[in-house]
């Protein structure tokens, strides 16, 4: 019972910073979905697993902005707010939208760990993996693969520290792009309140989120 109450003490999307027009958010069952608004055919699908105990709306800005560039974006609610408990959640959205084509999956913090697990077990479906202040676990070793990977990390991140990024680098593929966000921290990979143990960012949440968006677009457009 104590564990259940702990999982319900979530990080809600910040009400102090309105980055997303709520009218732009559509729900499919327990998913937030952002249809492609680019001209022509949808370029691909991007699935973002939330961090542990972080509500999916905290990543809505990514969905809003990436969809403007021709990508379908989906962000799930997960059981007990822990993505590691629903690693295969992506099956639901991929099955629902079979015409999307290329699928990229990633996530923030523990969401990235879960996304990597999914990608490891579904290499026939996933085109590439991205990490936002995150890294793969030992059972998701991509070192002998060529799958495209994007690793974005921040130098003020007090939770996914630079040491942890370095220690896990041997699990990444030979086709990995790594980028450090100077002045960023852990919680600003989403839009929610300060997280215990995190470092203090020296750039704004908008600046950090825009760096992430630009980096993801550069990466997916080249895959």
C-alpha atoms as a printed R data frame, in Angstrom:
    type eleno elety resid chain resno      x      y       z
1   ATOM     1    CA   UNK     A     1  0.000  0.000   0.000
2   ATOM     2    CA   UNK     A     2  2.863  2.382   0.805
3   ATOM     3    CA   UNK     A     3  4.366  1.710  -2.634
4   ATOM     4    CA   UNK     A     4  1.052  2.484  -4.318
5   ATOM     5    CA   UNK     A     5  0.727  5.844  -2.567
6   ATOM     6    CA   UNK     A     6  4.325  6.673  -3.519
7   ATOM     7    CA   UNK     A     7  3.581  6.036  -7.198
8   ATOM     8    CA   UNK     A     8  0.573  8.363  -7.032
9   ATOM     9    CA   UNK     A     9  2.642 11.303  -5.793
10  ATOM    10    CA   UNK     A    10  3.368 12.382  -9.334
11  ATOM    11    CA   UNK     A    11  5.144 15.326 -10.926
12  ATOM    12    CA   UNK     A    12  2.369 17.280 -12.596
13  ATOM    13    CA   UNK     A    13  2.925 19.501 -15.629
14  ATOM    14    CA   UNK     A    14  3.828 23.000 -14.552
15  ATOM    15    CA   UNK     A    15  0.974 25.485 -14.403
16  ATOM    16    CA   UNK     A    16  3.442 28.371 -14.311
17  ATOM    17    CA   UNK     A    17  4.462 28.033 -17.936
18  ATOM    18    CA   UNK     A    18  1.889 27.589 -20.665
19  ATOM    19    CA   UNK     A    19  3.776 26.141 -23.610
20  ATOM    20    CA   UNK     A    20  0.933 24.153 -25.144
21  ATOM    21    CA   UNK     A    21 -2.498 25.088 -26.402
22  ATOM    22    CA   UNK     A    22 -4.745 22.585 -24.599
23  ATOM    23    CA   UNK     A    23 -6.982 22.498 -27.675
24  ATOM    24    CA   UNK     A    24 -4.087 20.930 -29.566
25  ATOM    25    CA   UNK     A    25 -3.996 17.887 -27.252
26  ATOM    26    CA   UNK     A    26 -6.002 14.862 -28.381
27  ATOM    27    CA   UNK     A    27 -6.455 11.680 -26.376
28  ATOM    28    CA   UNK     A    28 -6.690  8.141 -27.754
29  ATOM    29    CA   UNK     A    29 -7.688  5.967 -24.809
30  ATOM    30    CA   UNK     A    30 -4.846  6.635 -22.331
31  ATOM    31    CA   UNK     A    31 -2.466  8.202 -24.858
32  ATOM    32    CA   UNK     A    32 -1.789 11.836 -25.737
33  ATOM    33    CA   UNK     A    33 -1.541 12.014 -29.520
34  ATOM    34    CA   UNK     A    34 -0.441 14.831 -31.805
35  ATOM    35    CA   UNK     A    35 -1.280 14.324 -35.466
36  ATOM    36    CA   UNK     A    36  1.196 15.408 -38.091
37  ATOM    37    CA   UNK     A    37  0.588 18.961 -39.241
38  ATOM    38    CA   UNK     A    38  3.296 19.044 -41.843
39  ATOM    39    CA   UNK     A    39  2.596 19.232 -45.545
40  ATOM    40    CA   UNK     A    40  2.273 15.933 -47.355
41  ATOM    41    CA   UNK     A    41  2.673 12.435 -45.959
42  ATOM    42    CA   UNK     A    42  3.519 11.828 -42.302
43  ATOM    43    CA   UNK     A    43  7.291 11.383 -42.027
44  ATOM    44    CA   UNK     A    44  7.123  8.930 -39.146
45  ATOM    45    CA   UNK     A    45  5.991  8.321 -35.597
46  ATOM    46    CA   UNK     A    46  7.676  9.392 -32.364
47  ATOM    47    CA   UNK     A    47  6.771  7.694 -29.073
48  ATOM    48    CA   UNK     A    48  7.888  9.345 -25.837
49  ATOM    49    CA   UNK     A    49  7.786  7.352 -22.579
50  ATOM    50    CA   UNK     A    50  7.470  9.658 -19.534
51  ATOM    51    CA   UNK     A    51  9.891  9.607 -16.642
52  ATOM    52    CA   UNK     A    52  8.927  7.762 -13.465
53  ATOM    53    CA   UNK     A    53  6.033  9.470 -11.669
54  ATOM    54    CA   UNK     A    54  5.889 12.240 -14.287
55  ATOM    55    CA   UNK     A    55  2.512 12.819 -15.903
56  ATOM    56    CA   UNK     A    56  2.520 12.576 -19.712
57  ATOM    57    CA   UNK     A    57  1.187 16.110 -20.196
58  ATOM    58    CA   UNK     A    58  4.589 17.347 -18.987
59  ATOM    59    CA   UNK     A    59  5.959 16.360 -22.411
60  ATOM    60    CA   UNK     A    60  3.186 17.953 -24.472
61  ATOM    61    CA   UNK     A    61  5.420 20.700 -25.842
62  ATOM    62    CA   UNK     A    62  7.494 18.072 -27.658
63  ATOM    63    CA   UNK     A    63  4.344 16.640 -29.187
64  ATOM    64    CA   UNK     A    64  3.058 20.036 -30.257
65  ATOM    65    CA   UNK     A    65  6.299 21.155 -31.877
66  ATOM    66    CA   UNK     A    66  7.439 17.874 -33.452
67  ATOM    67    CA   UNK     A    67  4.019 17.383 -35.037
68  ATOM    68    CA   UNK     A    68  4.409 20.721 -36.818
69  ATOM    69    CA   UNK     A    69  7.327 19.200 -38.713
70  ATOM    70    CA   UNK     A    70  5.451 16.227 -40.109
71  ATOM    71    CA   UNK     A    71  5.698 13.675 -37.298
72  ATOM    72    CA   UNK     A    72  2.943 11.841 -35.473
73  ATOM    73    CA   UNK     A    73  3.745 11.963 -31.730
74  ATOM    74    CA   UNK     A    74  2.303  9.796 -28.961
75  ATOM    75    CA   UNK     A    75  2.869  9.935 -25.189
76  ATOM    76    CA   UNK     A    76  1.329  7.257 -22.938
77  ATOM    77    CA   UNK     A    77 -0.104  7.102 -19.467
78  ATOM    78    CA   UNK     A    78  1.445  4.055 -17.819
79  ATOM    79    CA   UNK     A    79  0.422  1.810 -14.949
80  ATOM    80    CA   UNK     A    80  1.291  3.263 -11.525
81  ATOM    81    CA   UNK     A    81  3.104  6.063 -13.398
82  ATOM    82    CA   UNK     A    82  6.113  3.760 -13.880
83  ATOM    83    CA   UNK     A    83  7.011  3.114 -17.545
84  ATOM    84    CA   UNK     A    84  9.151  0.112 -16.639
85  ATOM    85    CA   UNK     A    85  5.910 -1.709 -15.688
86  ATOM    86    CA   UNK     A    86  4.512 -1.303 -19.220
87  ATOM    87    CA   UNK     A    87  7.487 -1.674 -21.513
88  ATOM    88    CA   UNK     A    88  5.305 -2.989 -24.337
89  ATOM    89    CA   UNK     A    89  2.851 -0.081 -24.143
90  ATOM    90    CA   UNK     A    90  4.061  1.098 -27.551
91  ATOM    91    CA   UNK     A    91  2.363 -1.906 -29.170
92  ATOM    92    CA   UNK     A    92 -1.006 -0.216 -28.675
93  ATOM    93    CA   UNK     A    93 -0.217  2.897 -30.672
94  ATOM    94    CA   UNK     A    94  1.840  1.131 -33.360
95  ATOM    95    CA   UNK     A    95 -1.005 -1.318 -33.956
96  ATOM    96    CA   UNK     A    96 -3.536  1.535 -34.057
97  ATOM    97    CA   UNK     A    97 -1.573  3.522 -36.664
98  ATOM    98    CA   UNK     A    98 -0.033  0.948 -39.043
99  ATOM    99    CA   UNK     A    99  0.308  3.469 -41.867
100 ATOM   100    CA   UNK     A   100  2.760  5.690 -39.981
101 ATOM   101    CA   UNK     A   101  5.816  3.761 -41.163
102 ATOM   102    CA   UNK     A   102  9.065  4.624 -39.400
103 ATOM   103    CA   UNK     A   103  8.779  4.561 -35.619
104 ATOM   104    CA   UNK     A   104 11.222  6.233 -33.260
105 ATOM   105    CA   UNK     A   105 10.927  5.527 -29.558
106 ATOM   106    CA   UNK     A   106 12.562  7.135 -26.564
107 ATOM   107    CA   UNK     A   107 11.947  8.584 -23.186
108 ATOM   108    CA   UNK     A   108 12.988 10.653 -20.252
109 ATOM   109    CA   UNK     A   109 14.868  9.108 -17.322
110 ATOM   110    CA   UNK     A   110 13.269  5.721 -16.483
111 ATOM   111    CA   UNK     A   111 11.112  6.188 -19.572
112 ATOM   112    CA   UNK     A   112 14.246  5.956 -21.691
113 ATOM   113    CA   UNK     A   113 15.218  2.706 -19.989
114 ATOM   114    CA   UNK     A   114 11.770  1.258 -20.766
115 ATOM   115    CA   UNK     A   115 11.865  2.526 -24.348
116 ATOM   116    CA   UNK     A   116 15.267  0.920 -24.902
117 ATOM   117    CA   UNK     A   117 13.921 -2.387 -23.608
118 ATOM   118    CA   UNK     A   118 11.049 -2.152 -26.071
119 ATOM   119    CA   UNK     A   119 13.366 -1.311 -28.960
120 ATOM   120    CA   UNK     A   120 15.673 -4.198 -28.111
121 ATOM   121    CA   UNK     A   121 12.779 -6.640 -28.353
122 ATOM   122    CA   UNK     A   122 11.187 -5.030 -31.423
123 ATOM   123    CA   UNK     A   123 14.104 -4.252 -33.707
124 ATOM   124    CA   UNK     A   124 11.922 -5.103 -36.701
125 ATOM   125    CA   UNK     A   125  9.566 -2.224 -35.848
126 ATOM   126    CA   UNK     A   126 11.739  0.517 -34.368
127 ATOM   127    CA   UNK     A   127 13.867  2.716 -36.625
128 ATOM   128    CA   UNK     A   128 15.742  4.541 -33.863
129 ATOM   129    CA   UNK     A   129 15.989  5.204 -30.114
130 ATOM   130    CA   UNK     A   130 16.462  8.464 -28.230
131 ATOM   131    CA   UNK     A   131 17.382  9.132 -24.606
132 ATOM   132    CA   UNK     A   132 16.476 12.305 -22.701
133 ATOM   133    CA   UNK     A   133 18.584 12.374 -19.557
134 ATOM   134    CA   UNK     A   134 18.621  8.583 -19.703
135 ATOM   135    CA   UNK     A   135 20.556  5.515 -20.841
136 ATOM   136    CA   UNK     A   136 19.959  1.805 -21.555
137 ATOM   137    CA   UNK     A   137 20.072 -0.867 -18.869
138 ATOM   138    CA   UNK     A   138 22.481 -3.804 -19.014
139 ATOM   139    CA   UNK     A   139 19.846 -6.039 -20.635
140 ATOM   140    CA   UNK     A   140 19.461 -3.541 -23.495
141 ATOM   141    CA   UNK     A   141 22.947 -3.713 -24.940
142 ATOM   142    CA   UNK     A   142 23.109 -2.163 -28.416
143 ATOM   143    CA   UNK     A   143 26.899 -2.189 -28.719
144 ATOM   144    CA   UNK     A   144 26.886 -4.864 -31.418
145 ATOM   145    CA   UNK     A   145 24.165 -3.198 -33.463
146 ATOM   146    CA   UNK     A   146 23.966 -0.274 -35.858
147 ATOM   147    CA   UNK     A   147 20.552  1.001 -34.756
148 ATOM   148    CA   UNK     A   148 20.479  4.820 -34.744
149 ATOM   149    CA   UNK     A   149 20.568  6.252 -31.223
150 ATOM   150    CA   UNK     A   150 20.370  9.835 -29.990
151 ATOM   151    CA   UNK     A   151 21.540 10.535 -26.438
152 ATOM   152    CA   UNK     A   152 20.743 13.991 -25.045
153 ATOM   153    CA   UNK     A   153 22.024 14.793 -21.569
154 ATOM   154    CA   UNK     A   154 22.502 17.911 -19.460
155 ATOM   155    CA   UNK     A   155 25.505 19.068 -17.491
156 ATOM   156    CA   UNK     A   156 23.420 20.262 -14.501
157 ATOM   157    CA   UNK     A   157 21.465 16.996 -14.277
158 ATOM   158    CA   UNK     A   158 21.715 15.802 -10.672
159 ATOM   159    CA   UNK     A   159 19.988 12.468 -11.328
160 ATOM   160    CA   UNK     A   160 21.281 11.205 -14.665
161 ATOM   161    CA   UNK     A   161 24.743 12.577 -14.087
162 ATOM   162    CA   UNK     A   162 27.523 12.894 -16.636
163 ATOM   163    CA   UNK     A   163 29.316 10.023 -14.862
164 ATOM   164    CA   UNK     A   164 26.293  7.762 -15.415
165 ATOM   165    CA   UNK     A   165 26.175  8.766 -19.080
166 ATOM   166    CA   UNK     A   166 29.870  7.895 -19.452
167 ATOM   167    CA   UNK     A   167 29.516  4.588 -17.601
168 ATOM   168    CA   UNK     A   168 26.680  3.425 -19.873
169 ATOM   169    CA   UNK     A   169 28.201  4.607 -23.165
170 ATOM   170    CA   UNK     A   170 29.548  1.111 -23.876
171 ATOM   171    CA   UNK     A   171 25.925 -0.088 -24.257
172 ATOM   172    CA   UNK     A   172 25.177  2.284 -27.139
173 ATOM   173    CA   UNK     A   173 25.393  1.368 -30.804
174 ATOM   174    CA   UNK     A   174 28.123  2.316 -33.246
175 ATOM   175    CA   UNK     A   175 25.574  4.670 -34.815
176 ATOM   176    CA   UNK     A   176 25.043  6.935 -31.797
177 ATOM   177    CA   UNK     A   177 24.868 10.722 -31.650
178 ATOM   178    CA   UNK     A   178 25.614 12.163 -28.205
179 ATOM   179    CA   UNK     A   179 24.892 15.770 -27.295
180 ATOM   180    CA   UNK     A   180 25.388 17.602 -24.023
181 ATOM   181    CA   UNK     A   181 22.978 20.423 -23.195
182 ATOM   182    CA   UNK     A   182 24.960 23.079 -21.403
183 ATOM   183    CA   UNK     A   183 23.035 24.601 -18.501
184 ATOM   184    CA   UNK     A   184 20.207 22.077 -18.617
185 ATOM   185    CA   UNK     A   185 19.024 19.804 -15.819
186 ATOM   186    CA   UNK     A   186 16.890 16.678 -15.343
187 ATOM   187    CA   UNK     A   187 13.419 18.093 -14.740
188 ATOM   188    CA   UNK     A   188 13.594 20.474 -17.709
189 ATOM   189    CA   UNK     A   189 13.534 17.515 -20.070
190 ATOM   190    CA   UNK     A   190  9.865 17.785 -19.125
191 ATOM   191    CA   UNK     A   191  7.805 20.764 -18.021
192 ATOM   192    CA   UNK     A   192  7.118 20.123 -14.361
193 ATOM   193    CA   UNK     A   193  8.183 21.235 -10.902
194 ATOM   194    CA   UNK     A   194 11.683 20.947  -9.466
195 ATOM   195    CA   UNK     A   195 12.739 17.376  -8.737
196 ATOM   196    CA   UNK     A   196 14.511 16.390  -5.534
197 ATOM   197    CA   UNK     A   197 18.204 15.769  -6.086
198 ATOM   198    CA   UNK     A   198 18.347 17.635  -9.370
199 ATOM   199    CA   UNK     A   199 20.876 20.323 -10.174
200 ATOM   200    CA   UNK     A   200 19.958 23.952 -10.786
201 ATOM   201    CA   UNK     A   201 19.588 24.789 -14.461
202 ATOM   202    CA   UNK     A   202 21.186 27.930 -15.846
203 ATOM   203    CA   UNK     A   203 18.996 27.987 -18.963
204 ATOM   204    CA   UNK     A   204 15.213 28.225 -19.073
205 ATOM   205    CA   UNK     A   205 12.920 25.265 -19.595
206 ATOM   206    CA   UNK     A   206 11.918 26.725 -22.977
207 ATOM   207    CA   UNK     A   207 15.545 26.929 -24.068
208 ATOM   208    CA   UNK     A   208 16.235 23.354 -23.011
209 ATOM   209    CA   UNK     A   209 13.074 21.991 -24.612
210 ATOM   210    CA   UNK     A   210 13.826 23.790 -27.894
211 ATOM   211    CA   UNK     A   211 17.341 22.320 -27.954
212 ATOM   212    CA   UNK     A   212 15.814 18.866 -27.490
213 ATOM   213    CA   UNK     A   213 13.275 19.443 -30.256
214 ATOM   214    CA   UNK     A   214 15.866 20.755 -32.713
215 ATOM   215    CA   UNK     A   215 18.197 17.863 -31.903
216 ATOM   216    CA   UNK     A   216 15.483 15.240 -32.379
217 ATOM   217    CA   UNK     A   217 14.416 16.794 -35.697
218 ATOM   218    CA   UNK     A   218 17.982 16.901 -37.018
219 ATOM   219    CA   UNK     A   219 18.416 13.258 -36.028
220 ATOM   220    CA   UNK     A   220 15.142 11.769 -37.323
221 ATOM   221    CA   UNK     A   221 15.346 13.716 -40.583
222 ATOM   222    CA   UNK     A   222 18.712 12.068 -41.277
223 ATOM   223    CA   UNK     A   223 17.593  8.500 -40.568
